[in-house]
Amino acid sequence: MKNLFRIVMTFALLSATLTVCAQDAQDLINQADKAFELDAIYSRSTLQVIKSGREQALQVMEGFELDDSDGISRSLSIFLAPPRVAGTAYLMLGDDLWVRFASTGRIRKLSSSAKKNSAAGSDFSYADMGEGSNSFTGQYSPSYDGTEKVDGQDCHRLILTPRPGVSSAYEKLIVWITLEKQLYRRIEYHDDGSPIKYLDFDDYREVGGVYYPYLMTMTSLTKKSISVVTTKIIEFDSSRVEEYFFTTSYLENIR
């Protein structure tokens, strides 16, 4: 009788897992993405890069995000400090990314391969910094891979692969989403068949009816460095966000 009970319970657990595989993997991503899909977002944050245990100069950033009526996301990130990077800016319109370099004032449209390069000397790539509200929902196809603890938190584990015809900076992502509130806990980025870095989400706070992570830490797996983004201000449906910000002509006027 005990053996029969074990068989029945094992079958029930397997059936539940298969149900999540078939029906809920996309739903989990959709739910976790909600924190990054609100419109007219204004933010001010800091970027702290730590290399071989040594803190680099603290960088201050201002961000603007807006979704167009046709679904194309637009984001603008401007560095305010320290002086050596003040005026550097990243403009993303859908899959297109432009960079304004503070040192020369020149504006350059990046190729797809260049988007993988380090942004502002950090462990975030240009694509990471310029993604804005262009969330994982439209870029990757998820598959369920069971549950796993991350720093003591029970999480769903999903594997994301790029959708056909979609340009992506990474060949695969492994994503952990908390069981309790379905929030991103960790994202591991893979390229050339190996994990290269992972991003932890912490200090979630309720803002505008959603939970947003005020602390995001990118840890490199190929070098001794980490990069920490700390949100100081975030506003949804913000009056500070203007449509004309999202043009290359606006980049030319940044000082």
C-alpha positions, 0 to 999 in steps of 0.5 A: 500500500505504501509503495502504491501511495508513493507511485501515485504521489510521484505521478501527481508531482510529475503531472504537475511539473508537466502542466507547468512546462506546457502551460505556465512557463510563458505566464511566469515570464509575463508576470515577472516582466510586469515590473519592467513594462510600465510606460513613461518611466523616469529613473535616477540611479547609481552604478558602482563598479568593483574590480578586484575588490576595488571600488571605481568612481561612483557613476550617476545615471538618469533614465527615460523610457517610453513605449510607442503606440506601435509597441516599439520601446524607446529608452534613453540613459544619460550619465550625469557624473563623474565628470569624465563620463558626464554626457555619455548617453545610450538611446535605444529605439526597438533593436537599434542602439546609438551611443553618445560619447562624452569625450568627443560628443560624437554619436555612433550607431552600434552594430549588433556585435558591438552591443555585447561590449562593456558599457561605462566600464561595467559588467553590463553590456550596451544591450543591457543598459539600453534595453529599457522596457523591451522585456524578455516576453517578446525576445525569448521562448521560455521552457520550464526546468523545475524548481531550485533555491537561490540564496534560500528562496524557492524559485521556478527555473526557466531556460530562455532561448531567442525567438526565431528572427529576433536579434539577441545579445545572448544565446541562452538565459537561465532565469529564476523567478520566485515561487511566492510573488513571481518576481525575477531573482536571478538571470544567468547569461550564456554565450559561446556555450558557457555562462558569462555573468549573472544578475541578481534582483533585490530590495523589491518595493511596491511602486505604482501597483507593481514590485520593482527591484531597487538593487540589481547586481551583475557579477562577472564569471570571467573576471573579478568584477561586479557592477551594482545599480541602485535605484534612487528615484523611479516614477511611472507615468512620469511627466518628466518623460517627453517624446522628443527625448528619443531622437538622435537630434536630442543626443546632439544637444546633451551636455 
